[in-house]
Amino acid sequence: MSADDDAGENATTDPARAARTDSPRISIEEVALSYGGGEPVVEAERLEVPAGEITALVGPNGSGKSTLLKAMNAELSPDRGVVAFDGAAVESYDTGDLARRLGLLSQEHTAPESTTVRELATHGRYPHRGFFEGLTEADYRAVDRALERVGVEHLADRPVGGLSGGQAQLAWLAMVLAQETDALLLDEPTTYLDLHHQLRVLGAVRELNADHGVTVCVVLHDIGQAARFADNLVALKGGKPYEWGPPDEVVTDDLLREVFGVVADVGFGPEGPTVTPRRAVDED
């Protein structure tokens, strides 16, 4: 068997690789985004969230990360240009169709405190059901898979209002994973979480990506964590892409100084670049 034949056989028999070939990509072309038609908050000539990979948006506060994510989810219409999902303008999708293919975990989410973790997760199945349809066996299995994936199955009957912040964030992530979409948008999913729960959240997302080729775009504050977790980084400064590509190419001393305003040492470990901050630039 030739090397080409062997590669072809592996691509066919490896479920993760087979799924990855069908994963959607998200692309941005000549886009300007604003609120209420004012000055653009984000301007980008071209960006891509590659199919079947994890892309992290990084940058200081106010750099446009969450705004960009809203445009990817059709919550914010571009003043010009196109945000495309799987080759079609994201705004061209019916709301239900988009929800079946693209999941979003936003920064702001609320539910009655008496809602149990399992009940919250079942909300992720709504895009797959008719208005008057009840849950099917397939829905129940999807919910069980989501609870197990994020490690909160033992909390399934607990009310969300009685959970810690980290546990609650995992419950919300379970709701999004229960949608079983082709792509995920996550807006600062680890903010305010302790290190244990940060790693649980990121681990669940990485596992989902590895197992099913789900395309992921995630906003993260910690560039060191983003560099270890993501396949690609998009660094934003002042609403514009400063650099984007694989972490080994993007994370440099110059980027940390120019974008984040810090002097830091960049090293390279087995899981990607390592960042050791030293001081703020304005302390020079």
Backbone as CSV, one residue per row, in Angstrom:
resi,resn,N_x,N_y,N_z,CA_x,CA_y,CA_z,C_x,C_y,C_z
1,MET,0.851,-1.194,0.000,0.000,0.000,0.000,0.888,1.245,0.000
2,SER,0.597,2.201,-0.869,1.390,3.426,-0.936,1.065,4.340,0.221
3,ALA,1.945,5.352,0.414,1.708,6.331,1.477,0.412,7.071,1.246
4,ASP,0.119,7.380,-0.054,-1.130,8.080,-0.360,-2.330,7.219,-0.039
5,ASP,-2.230,5.898,-0.369,-3.337,4.995,-0.063,-3.549,4.909,1.434
6,ASP,-2.432,4.824,2.196,-2.529,4.725,3.640,-3.180,5.968,4.231
7,ALA,-2.792,7.149,3.732,-3.382,8.393,4.227,-4.860,8.431,3.914
8,GLY,-5.234,7.970,2.711,-6.644,7.985,2.353,-7.461,7.056,3.212
9,GLU,-6.892,5.871,3.522,-7.611,4.927,4.363,-7.790,5.485,5.767
10,ASN,-6.729,6.110,6.321,-6.837,6.666,7.655,-7.873,7.760,7.728
11,ALA,-7.942,8.609,6.697,-8.914,9.695,6.699,-10.327,9.146,6.672
12,THR,-10.490,7.963,6.050,-11.821,7.384,5.954,-12.220,6.667,7.227
13,THR,-11.245,5.989,7.869,-11.592,5.141,9.005,-11.524,5.863,10.337
14,ASP,-10.806,6.982,10.412,-10.704,7.736,11.656,-11.927,8.633,11.787
15,PRO,-12.861,8.371,12.737,-14.094,9.150,12.829,-13.848,10.629,13.038
16,ALA,-12.860,10.988,13.862,-12.604,12.405,14.140,-12.161,13.119,12.873
17,ARG,-11.273,12.475,12.114,-10.785,13.108,10.886,-11.889,13.169,9.843
18,ALA,-12.726,12.134,9.784,-13.831,12.151,8.829,-14.795,13.275,9.156
19,ALA,-15.097,13.465,10.469,-16.001,14.532,10.874,-15.405,15.890,10.551
20,ARG,-14.097,16.031,10.706,-13.431,17.308,10.503,-13.577,17.787,9.066
21,THR,-13.615,16.868,8.101,-13.748,17.271,6.710,-15.100,17.922,6.441
22,ASP,-16.095,17.657,7.273,-17.418,18.232,7.099,-17.651,19.447,8.004
23,SER,-16.651,19.839,8.761,-16.808,20.949,9.696,-16.919,22.272,8.940
24,PRO,-17.714,23.201,9.468,-17.848,24.504,8.802,-16.711,25.442,9.187
25,ARG,-16.422,26.387,8.328,-15.499,27.452,8.670,-16.276,28.756,8.750
26,ILE,-15.719,29.710,9.455,-16.305,31.034,9.560,-15.310,32.014,8.956
27,SER,-15.764,32.823,8.020,-14.860,33.753,7.355,-15.414,35.169,7.397
28,ILE,-14.501,36.124,7.390,-14.838,37.534,7.470,-14.107,38.251,6.343
29,GLU,-14.856,39.007,5.545,-14.268,39.710,4.410,-14.693,41.168,4.421
30,GLU,-13.717,42.068,4.478,-13.937,43.512,4.351,-15.040,44.012,5.283
31,VAL,-14.988,43.609,6.543,-16.080,43.875,7.478,-15.812,45.112,8.338
32,ALA,-16.877,45.890,8.535,-16.883,46.977,9.521,-18.102,46.779,10.403
33,LEU,-17.894,46.832,11.718,-18.977,46.606,12.676,-19.099,47.818,13.596
34,SER,-20.345,48.238,13.817,-20.588,49.354,14.726,-21.917,49.128,15.426
35,TYR,-22.170,49.930,16.446,-23.453,49.892,17.145,-24.221,51.159,16.808
36,GLY,-25.366,50.989,16.138,-26.191,52.141,15.796,-25.647,52.985,14.666
37,GLY,-24.784,52.419,13.841,-24.289,53.149,12.685,-23.243,54.189,12.988
38,GLY,-22.649,54.164,14.184,-21.607,55.116,14.536,-20.258,54.705,13.977
39,GLU,-19.194,55.179,14.614,-17.851,54.815,14.190,-17.642,53.307,14.347
40,PRO,-16.972,52.671,13.399,-16.747,51.226,13.504,-16.020,50.846,14.786
41,VAL,-16.511,49.803,15.430,-15.861,49.256,16.609,-14.815,48.221,16.188
42,VAL,-15.122,47.521,15.087,-14.222,46.513,14.536,-14.139,46.705,13.025
43,GLU,-12.936,46.640,12.498,-12.719,46.633,11.055,-11.712,45.532,10.734
44,ALA,-12.059,44.697,9.783,-11.172,43.588,9.418,-11.283,43.313,7.928
45,GLU,-10.151,43.310,7.253,-10.158,43.007,5.822,-10.434,41.528,5.588
46,ARG,-9.770,40.689,6.365,-9.984,39.246,6.197,-9.564,38.511,7.451
47,LEU,-10.430,37.619,7.899,-10.143,36.723,9.010,-10.806,35.391,8.725
48,GLU,-10.251,34.330,9.293,-10.872,33.017,9.122,-10.760,32.201,10.397
49,VAL,-11.871,31.577,10.757,-11.889,30.566,11.805,-11.882,29.229,11.070
50,PRO,-10.746,28.548,10.991,-10.631,27.352,10.157,-11.568,26.229,10.601
51,ALA,-12.024,25.485,9.631,-12.937,24.377,9.886,-12.281,23.325,10.761
52,GLY,-13.024,22.877,11.790,-12.566,21.782,12.624,-11.427,22.120,13.557
53,GLU,-11.148,23.411,13.767,-10.069,23.814,14.644,-10.580,24.773,15.717
54,ILE,-9.737,25.026,16.723,-10.078,25.964,17.795,-9.310,27.255,17.568
55,THR,-10.046,28.345,17.472,-9.452,29.663,17.281,-9.805,30.535,18.475
56,ALA,-8.805,31.162,19.073,-9.015,32.036,20.229,-8.840,33.494,19.823
57,LEU,-9.796,34.329,20.225,-9.688,35.770,20.052,-9.078,36.341,21.320
58,VAL,-7.976,37.056,21.197,-7.286,37.622,22.356,-7.035,39.104,22.120
59,GLY,-6.851,39.832,23.202,-6.587,41.258,23.111,-7.047,41.948,24.371
60,PRO,-6.654,43.206,24.565,-7.063,43.933,25.770,-8.548,44.246,25.771
61,ASN,-9.071,44.699,26.905,-10.465,45.106,26.989,-10.757,46.181,25.954
62,GLY,-11.919,46.071,25.323,-12.313,47.074,24.345,-11.706,46.903,22.975
63,SER,-11.053,45.770,22.724,-10.398,45.573,21.428,-11.346,45.013,20.372
64,GLY,-12.575,44.651,20.765,-13.563,44.215,19.780,-13.817,42.725,19.728
65,LYS,-13.321,41.979,20.693,-13.452,40.521,20.658,-14.921,40.079,20.705
66,SER,-15.665,40.569,21.700,-17.064,40.166,21.846,-17.919,40.680,20.696
67,THR,-17.585,41.863,20.182,-18.307,42.412,19.032,-18.152,41.504,17.822
68,LEU,-16.948,41.031,17.597,-16.692,40.129,16.477,-17.485,38.841,16.628
69,LEU,-17.560,38.332,17.848,-18.301,37.104,18.102,-19.795,37.302,17.830
70,LYS,-20.325,38.474,18.200,-21.742,38.760,17.938,-22.042,38.766,16.442
71,ALA,-21.125,39.284,15.653,-21.323,39.280,14.204,-21.312,37.867,13.646
72,MET,-20.476,37.002,14.220,-20.430,35.611,13.771,-21.736,34.880,14.063
73,ASN,-22.467,35.335,15.093,-23.723,34.693,15.479,-24.933,35.432,14.921
74,ALA,-24.717,36.362,14.007,-25.790,37.146,13.383,-26.543,38.029,14.373
75,GLU,-25.937,38.320,15.518,-26.548,39.254,16.466,-26.272,40.700,16.084
76,LEU,-25.233,40.914,15.297,-24.839,42.256,14.882,-24.561,42.231,13.385
77,SER,-25.293,43.065,12.633,-25.133,43.102,11.183,-23.969,44.003,10.793
78,PRO,-23.146,43.579,9.865,-22.027,44.420,9.427,-22.519,45.680,8.715
79,ASP,-21.822,46.784,8.928,-22.083,47.992,8.150,-21.643,47.781,6.707
80,ARG,-20.599,47.003,6.551,-20.166,46.608,5.207,-19.452,45.265,5.330
81,GLY,-19.322,44.601,4.203,-18.637,43.323,4.188,-19.543,42.160,4.547
82,VAL,-18.938,40.987,4.641,-19.692,39.751,4.853,-19.046,38.906,5.937
83,VAL,-19.884,38.411,6.856,-19.492,37.371,7.802,-20.170,36.094,7.322
84,ALA,-19.384,35.102,6.937,-19.932,33.890,6.333,-19.733,32.685,7.238
85,PHE,-20.753,31.836,7.279,-20.694,30.575,8.012,-20.906,29.454,7.010
86,ASP,-19.919,28.606,6.884,-19.984,27.476,5.954,-20.304,27.937,4.530
87,GLY,-19.700,29.064,4.142,-19.804,29.528,2.763,-20.961,30.442,2.446
88,ALA,-21.877,30.677,3.401,-23.029,31.549,3.167,-23.064,32.641,4.228
89,ALA,-23.547,33.825,3.845,-23.648,34.923,4.801,-24.451,34.466,6.008
90,VAL,-23.920,34.728,7.201,-24.554,34.221,8.415,-25.981,34.762,8.549
91,GLU,-26.226,35.957,8.030,-27.562,36.540,8.123,-28.561,35.892,7.172
92,SER,-28.076,35.099,6.233,-28.984,34.441,5.291,-29.631,33.198,5.885
93,TYR,-29.145,32.746,7.039,-29.689,31.548,7.661,-30.978,31.872,8.417
94,ASP,-31.928,30.960,8.350,-33.078,31.016,9.234,-32.584,30.856,10.670
95,THR,-33.238,31.550,11.610,-32.790,31.520,13.008,-32.687,30.105,13.547
96,GLY,-33.688,29.279,13.258,-33.680,27.902,13.733,-32.577,27.078,13.101
97,ASP,-32.378,27.268,11.790,-31.317,26.527,11.097,-29.950,26.881,11.671
98,LEU,-29.732,28.167,11.923,-28.447,28.588,12.461,-28.229,28.014,13.858
99,ALA,-29.281,28.000,14.682,-29.172,27.478,16.051,-28.890,25.976,16.063
100,ARG,-29.303,25.282,15.014,-29.009,23.848,14.947,-27.576,23.577,14.535
101,ARG,-26.903,24.577,13.970,-25.548,24.369,13.487,-24.488,25.154,14.255
102,LEU,-24.928,26.217,14.952,-23.982,27.106,15.612,-24.453,27.398,17.024
103,GLY,-23.657,26.997,18.025,-24.012,27.228,19.425,-23.253,28.406,19.996
104,LEU,-23.885,29.125,20.920,-23.265,30.299,21.536,-23.382,30.242,23.046
105,LEU,-22.245,30.425,23.731,-22.235,30.643,25.174,-21.793,32.077,25.385
106,SER,-22.753,32.945,25.757,-22.452,34.360,25.917,-21.996,34.644,27.344
107,GLN,-21.574,35.874,27.577,-21.168,36.264,28.926,-22.376,36.429,29.832
108,GLU,-23.493,36.827,29.265,-24.687,37.128,30.045,-25.722,36.028,29.856
109,HIS,-26.037,35.321,30.931,-27.081,34.296,30.871,-27.727,34.177,32.242
110,THR,-29.024,34.071,32.218,-29.787,33.957,33.461,-30.843,32.878,33.309
111,ALA,-31.185,32.269,34.434,-32.260,31.273,34.485,-32.846,31.320,35.888
112,PRO,-34.120,30.963,36.044,-34.688,30.894,37.396,-33.815,30.021,38.288
113,GLU,-33.589,30.468,39.522,-32.680,29.749,40.409,-33.144,28.333,40.711
114,SER,-34.438,28.080,40.563,-34.958,26.744,40.851,-34.748,25.770,39.699
115,THR,-34.309,26.263,38.543,-34.070,25.392,37.393,-32.953,24.414,37.711
116,THR,-33.188,23.143,37.467,-32.137,22.159,37.723,-31.139,22.146,36.582
117,VAL,-29.990,21.565,36.835,-28.947,21.478,35.829,-29.451,20.712,34.601
118,ARG,-30.183,19.631,34.838,-30.710,18.856,33.708,-31.740,19.670,32.923
119,GLU,-32.607,20.377,33.621,-33.611,21.200,32.931,-32.932,22.281,32.086
120,LEU,-31.872,22.867,32.629,-31.144,23.875,31.867,-30.549,23.262,30.603
121,ALA,-29.954,22.093,30.736,-29.335,21.441,29.580,-30.362,21.104,28.501
122,THR,-31.586,20.777,28.907,-32.610,20.432,27.905,-32.972,21.628,27.029
123,HIS,-32.724,22.842,27.512,-32.997,24.018,26.676,-32.147,23.996,25.410
124,GLY,-31.005,23.328,25.469,-30.173,23.223,24.287,-30.787,22.396,23.182
125,ARG,-31.829,21.655,23.484,-32.479,20.814,22.474,-33.618,21.530,21.750
126,TYR,-33.974,22.732,22.198,-35.106,23.442,21.589,-34.963,23.652,20.084
127,PRO,-33.785,23.981,19.556,-33.694,24.165,18.098,-34.008,22.917,17.294
128,HIS,-33.953,21.751,17.933,-34.175,20.486,17.224,-35.621,20.006,17.325
129,ARG,-36.480,20.782,17.979,-37.847,20.332,18.228,-38.849,21.304,17.627
130,GLY,-40.014,20.757,17.263,-41.120,21.600,16.857,-41.688,22.315,18.065
131,PHE,-42.527,23.326,17.816,-43.025,24.177,18.897,-43.789,23.380,19.947
132,PHE,-44.552,22.393,19.508,-45.379,21.638,20.455,-44.826,20.237,20.730
133,GLU,-43.630,19.959,20.266,-43.067,18.629,20.431,-42.364,18.490,21.777
134,GLY,-42.509,17.305,22.370,-41.814,17.008,23.610,-40.438,16.445,23.321
135,LEU,-39.712,16.163,24.387,-38.378,15.599,24.241,-38.444,14.162,23.746
136,THR,-37.560,13.810,22.846,-37.466,12.453,22.328,-36.337,11.708,23.038
137,GLU,-36.235,10.420,22.781,-35.124,9.654,23.340,-33.789,10.215,22.871
138,ALA,-33.738,10.676,21.619,-32.508,11.272,21.100,-32.152,12.534,21.884
139,ASP,-33.160,13.322,22.245,-32.909,14.531,23.040,-32.351,14.172,24.415
140,TYR,-32.962,13.186,25.057,-32.491,12.770,26.386,-31.051,12.268,26.326
141,ARG,-30.724,11.533,25.272,-29.351,11.022,25.142,-28.371,12.171,24.919
142,ALA,-28.780,13.168,24.127,-27.914,14.322,23.890,-27.655,15.088,25.182
143,VAL,-28.683,15.240,26.001,-28.530,15.924,27.284,-27.592,15.138,28.194
144,ASP,-27.780,13.823,28.249,-26.911,12.983,29.084,-25.458,13.086,28.634
145,ARG,-25.250,13.082,27.312,-23.879,13.190,26.795,-23.247,14.524,27.198
146,ALA,-24.024,15.591,27.119,-23.499,16.915,27.456,-23.151,17.014,28.934
147,LEU,-24.025,16.513,29.792,-23.767,16.543,31.237,-22.514,15.745,31.581
148,GLU,-22.377,14.602,30.936,-21.217,13.759,31.205,-19.935,14.399,30.676
149,ARG,-20.013,15.029,29.512,-18.822,15.609,28.896,-18.215,16.712,29.762
150,VAL,-19.071,17.518,30.395,-18.539,18.603,31.236,-18.414,18.188,32.698
151,GLY,-18.811,16.949,33.011,-18.602,16.412,34.348,-19.569,16.914,35.403
152,VAL,-20.824,17.177,35.021,-21.806,17.645,36.002,-22.999,16.698,36.112
153,GLU,-22.838,15.470,35.664,-23.955,14.527,35.754,-24.386,14.303,37.198
154,HIS,-23.435,14.407,38.134,-23.777,14.216,39.544,-24.547,15.407,40.115
155,LEU,-24.594,16.501,39.354,-25.335,17.692,39.782,-26.653,17.845,39.025
156,ALA,-27.033,16.846,38.259,-28.163,16.974,37.335,-29.444,17.440,38.010
157,ASP,-29.695,17.020,39.238,-30.941,17.366,39.919,-30.801,18.545,40.875
158,ARG,-29.631,19.168,40.868,-29.408,20.330,41.729,-29.915,21.601,41.054
159,PRO,-30.528,22.517,41.809,-30.931,23.799,41.216,-29.714,24.654,40.883
160,VAL,-29.779,25.343,39.766,-28.663,26.176,39.329,-28.338,27.247,40.367
161,GLY,-29.370,27.753,41.049,-29.161,28.809,42.036,-28.325,28.381,43.222
162,GLY,-28.173,27.081,43.439,-27.392,26.595,44.569,-25.992,26.160,44.209
163,LEU,-25.565,26.427,42.968,-24.241,26.001,42.517,-23.206,27.089,42.726
164,SER,-21.955,26.691,42.782,-20.869,27.659,42.779,-20.774,28.272,41.386
165,GLY,-19.999,29.352,41.277,-19.843,29.993,39.976,-19.278,29.065,38.930
166,GLY,-18.282,28.273,39.315,-17.675,27.344,38.381,-18.618,26.241,37.960
167,GLN,-19.369,25.709,38.912,-20.345,24.664,38.594,-21.435,25.201,37.676
168,ALA,-21.889,26.411,37.946,-22.937,27.013,37.121,-22.445,27.220,35.686
169,GLN,-21.197,27.651,35.534,-20.660,27.856,34.191,-20.592,26.531,33.434
170,LEU,-20.233,25.457,34.125,-20.226,24.138,33.492,-21.633,23.720,33.092
171,ALA,-22.629,24.067,33.901,-24.015,23.741,33.573,-24.459,24.475,32.312
172,TRP,-24.090,25.748,32.206,-24.434,26.508,30.997,-23.715,25.952,29.783
173,LEU,-22.465,25.535,29.967,-21.743,24.926,28.856,-22.424,23.633,28.425
174,ALA,-22.930,22.865,29.387,-23.654,21.637,29.051,-24.871,21.953,28.194
175,MET,-25.571,23.047,28.491,-26.725,23.429,27.687,-26.321,23.676,26.235
176,VAL,-25.198,24.388,26.048,-24.746,24.683,24.690,-24.289,23.408,23.984
177,LEU,-23.587,22.539,24.704,-23.121,21.291,24.089,-24.275,20.370,23.741
178,ALA,-25.370,20.461,24.504,-26.539,19.623,24.214,-27.168,19.963,22.857
179,GLN,-26.874,21.149,22.321,-27.360,21.494,20.988,-26.735,20.609,19.925
180,GLU,-25.543,20.091,20.228,-24.795,19.237,19.303,-24.671,19.896,17.938
181,THR,-24.079,21.094,17.953,-23.903,21.879,16.744,-22.577,21.569,16.061
182,ASP,-22.445,22.070,14.841,-21.212,21.890,14.076,-20.127,22.868,14.499
183,ALA,-20.539,23.974,15.152,-19.589,25.000,15.554,-20.033,25.623,16.872
184,LEU,-19.066,26.156,17.614,-19.332,26.782,18.908,-18.662,28.139,18.981
185,LEU,-19.390,29.105,19.556,-18.845,30.416,19.871,-18.911,30.574,21.387
186,LEU,-17.791,30.862,22.022,-17.725,30.944,23.477,-17.126,32.288,23.872
187,ASP,-17.898,33.088,24.583,-17.453,34.427,24.954,-16.965,34.433,26.405
188,GLU,-15.650,34.414,26.576,-15.002,34.433,27.882,-15.570,33.373,28.830
189,PRO,-15.533,32.113,28.428,-16.142,31.053,29.246,-15.413,30.772,30.555
190,THR,-14.174,31.268,30.705,-13.405,30.967,31.919,-13.282,32.158,32.867
191,THR,-13.858,33.296,32.503,-13.752,34.482,33.354,-14.392,34.243,34.723
192,TYR,-13.715,34.673,35.766,-14.169,34.554,37.156,-14.149,33.125,37.695
193,LEU,-13.609,32.188,36.921,-13.542,30.806,37.400,-12.173,30.528,38.009
194,ASP,-12.138,29.646,39.023,-10.854,29.218,39.555,-10.170,28.315,38.524
195,LEU,-8.893,28.035,38.763,-8.109,27.301,37.768,-8.699,25.929,37.479
196,HIS,-9.195,25.246,38.516,-9.788,23.922,38.320,-10.927,23.976,37.316
197,HIS,-11.846,24.936,37.510,-13.004,25.000,36.626,-12.640,25.571,35.251
198,GLN,-11.623,26.422,35.190,-11.138,26.865,33.884,-10.697,25.668,33.049
199,LEU,-9.913,24.801,33.668,-9.399,23.641,32.941,-10.505,22.660,32.592
200,ARG,-11.532,22.552,33.445,-12.666,21.678,33.130,-13.402,22.187,31.894
201,VAL,-13.638,23.501,31.841,-14.329,24.087,30.695,-13.518,23.891,29.418
202,LEU,-12.246,24.271,29.457,-11.408,24.170,28.266,-11.185,22.716,27.858
203,GLY,-11.056,21.841,28.837,-10.875,20.427,28.531,-12.072,19.825,27.834
204,ALA,-13.280,20.201,28.273,-14.499,19.686,27.649,-14.605,20.157,26.204
205,VAL,-14.246,21.413,25.974,-14.312,21.959,24.608,-13.263,21.297,23.725
206,ARG,-12.060,21.145,24.240,-11.006,20.499,23.462,-11.366,19.057,23.123
207,GLU,-11.953,18.346,24.063,-12.364,16.959,23.829,-13.435,16.890,22.750
208,LEU,-14.402,17.810,22.794,-15.458,17.842,21.789,-14.874,18.117,20.411
209,ASN,-13.920,19.032,20.345,-13.266,19.336,19.075,-12.498,18.123,18.548
210,ALA,-11.761,17.453,19.442,-10.951,16.310,19.024,-11.818,15.131,18.579
211,ASP,-12.927,14.912,19.284,-13.775,13.757,18.999,-14.672,13.960,17.788
212,HIS,-15.134,15.187,17.574,-16.156,15.409,16.548,-15.806,16.493,15.533
213,GLY,-14.623,17.085,15.635,-14.228,18.095,14.663,-15.050,19.362,14.716
214,VAL,-15.643,19.669,15.880,-16.452,20.877,16.006,-15.557,22.114,15.871
215,THR,-15.962,23.038,15.037,-15.246,24.299,14.873,-15.535,25.194,16.070
216,VAL,-14.499,25.766,16.669,-14.667,26.564,17.883,-13.992,27.920,17.721
217,CYS,-14.719,28.973,18.117,-14.123,30.301,18.249,-14.412,30.774,19.661
218,VAL,-13.360,31.094,20.421,-13.508,31.396,21.838,-12.755,32.669,22.192
219,VAL,-13.389,33.520,22.987,-12.734,34.711,23.517,-12.081,34.343,24.845
220,LEU,-10.767,34.599,24.952,-10.039,34.316,26.183,-9.189,35.523,26.561
221,HIS,-9.101,35.799,27.866,-8.295,36.915,28.354,-6.833,36.527,28.547
222,ASP,-6.595,35.302,28.977,-5.246,34.848,29.301,-4.561,34.360,28.028
223,ILE,-3.616,35.149,27.510,-2.988,34.778,26.243,-2.136,33.526,26.388
224,GLY,-1.540,33.316,27.558,-0.771,32.097,27.769,-1.650,30.872,27.712
225,GLN,-2.811,30.957,28.336,-3.768,29.857,28.308,-4.295,29.646,26.892
226,ALA,-4.582,30.743,26.197,-5.070,30.647,24.826,-4.047,29.985,23.916
227,ALA,-2.772,30.321,24.113,-1.710,29.763,23.272,-1.574,28.255,23.456
228,ARG,-1.824,27.773,24.660,-1.732,26.328,24.921,-2.979,25.585,24.448
229,PHE,-4.115,26.274,24.464,-5.398,25.623,24.210,-5.800,25.640,22.744
230,ALA,-5.506,26.726,22.036,-6.048,26.934,20.700,-5.090,26.510,19.595
231,ASP,-5.659,26.174,18.448,-4.870,25.888,17.258,-4.436,27.177,16.567
232,ASN,-5.271,28.223,16.720,-5.020,29.511,16.073,-5.354,30.635,17.038
233,LEU,-4.629,31.753,16.905,-4.919,32.942,17.691,-5.210,34.101,16.744
234,VAL,-6.189,34.930,17.131,-6.425,36.214,16.469,-6.228,37.282,17.530
235,ALA,-5.172,38.083,17.394,-4.890,39.150,18.351,-5.473,40.451,17.822
236,LEU,-6.341,41.082,18.617,-7.003,42.316,18.219,-6.438,43.489,19.015
237,LYS,-6.295,44.611,18.340,-5.857,45.842,18.991,-6.645,46.999,18.388
238,GLY,-7.373,47.725,19.233,-8.133,48.870,18.748,-9.153,48.520,17.700
239,GLY,-9.744,47.336,17.812,-10.791,46.937,16.874,-10.293,46.396,15.546
240,LYS,-8.985,46.179,15.432,-8.437,45.649,14.185,-7.516,44.469,14.476
241,PRO,-7.491,43.492,13.568,-6.559,42.377,13.754,-5.117,42.869,13.693
242,TYR,-4.350,42.562,14.730,-2.933,42.913,14.754,-2.119,41.779,14.147
243,GLU,-2.508,40.550,14.460,-1.830,39.362,13.945,-2.745,38.174,14.122
244,TRP,-2.652,37.185,13.225,-3.400,35.958,13.421,-2.678,34.804,12.741
245,GLY,-2.854,33.619,13.351,-2.185,32.436,12.859,-1.942,31.461,13.995
246,PRO,-1.088,30.456,13.809,-0.770,29.497,14.864,-0.088,30.199,16.034
247,PRO,-0.331,29.739,17.269,0.256,30.391,18.447,1.770,30.547,18.376
248,ASP,2.479,29.554,17.848,3.942,29.626,17.773,4.410,30.815,16.939
249,GLU,3.563,31.247,15.997,3.927,32.370,15.131,3.412,33.699,15.674
250,VAL,2.292,33.665,16.379,1.637,34.899,16.819,2.213,35.440,18.120
251,VAL,2.482,34.546,19.077,2.904,34.980,20.413,4.386,35.330,20.407
252,THR,4.664,36.630,20.438,6.034,37.127,20.432,6.187,38.222,21.492
253,ASP,7.438,38.565,21.801,7.706,39.668,22.722,7.079,40.954,22.203
254,ASP,7.198,41.192,20.895,6.669,42.426,20.308,5.158,42.493,20.430
255,LEU,4.466,41.360,20.176,3.003,41.369,20.281,2.568,41.672,21.706
256,LEU,3.209,41.073,22.679,2.834,41.307,24.069,3.053,42.767,24.463
257,ARG,4.097,43.360,23.935,4.366,44.763,24.239,3.368,45.671,23.511
258,GLU,3.169,45.444,22.217,2.360,46.343,21.404,0.861,46.185,21.637
259,VAL,0.393,44.968,21.846,-1.044,44.716,21.983,-1.477,44.742,23.444
260,PHE,-0.714,44.080,24.301,-1.115,43.948,25.701,-0.435,44.949,26.633
261,GLY,0.577,45.647,26.132,1.245,46.642,26.947,2.038,46.059,28.096
262,VAL,2.639,44.886,27.883,3.443,44.260,28.934,4.779,43.793,28.370
263,VAL,5.765,43.833,29.234,7.051,43.203,28.923,6.976,41.785,29.466
264,ALA,7.243,40.811,28.613,7.115,39.412,29.017,8.157,38.570,28.310
265,ASP,8.477,37.454,28.919,9.364,36.470,28.303,8.512,35.395,27.645
266,VAL,8.808,35.089,26.401,8.092,34.049,25.662,9.011,32.846,25.492
267,GLY,8.553,31.706,25.935,9.286,30.458,25.754,8.438,29.474,24.981
268,PHE,8.954,28.291,24.768,8.218,27.287,24.005,8.300,25.951,24.732
269,GLY,7.124,25.481,25.150,7.025,24.229,25.860,6.376,23.164,25.002
270,PRO,6.165,21.976,25.541,5.581,20.878,24.767,4.148,21.135,24.338
271,GLU,3.443,22.038,25.023,2.050,22.334,24.665,1.902,23.681,23.984
272,GLY,3.015,24.284,23.567,2.933,25.562,22.883,3.693,26.651,23.613
273,PRO,3.520,27.907,23.170,4.258,29.019,23.777,3.916,29.193,25.252
274,THR,4.894,29.625,26.028,4.681,29.975,27.424,4.968,31.462,27.590
275,VAL,4.170,32.114,28.414,4.290,33.553,28.595,4.532,33.853,30.073
276,THR,5.621,34.556,30.368,5.914,34.980,31.736,5.931,36.511,31.783
277,PRO,4.836,37.139,32.240,4.806,38.605,32.289,5.820,39.135,33.305
278,ARG,6.458,40.262,32.956,7.456,40.871,33.826,6.964,42.203,34.406
279,ARG,6.491,43.081,33.557,6.019,44.369,34.043,5.196,45.051,32.955
280,ALA,4.414,46.051,33.360,3.652,46.855,32.415,4.607,47.784,31.664
281,VAL,4.303,48.039,30.412,5.170,48.888,29.592,5.305,50.273,30.192
282,ASP,4.209,50.804,30.776,4.267,52.174,31.299,5.110,52.272,32.559
283,GLU,5.672,51.154,33.025,6.571,51.191,34.150,8.030,51.311,33.731
284,ASP,8.266,51.301,32.414,9.647,51.431,31.926,10.213,52.805,32.267
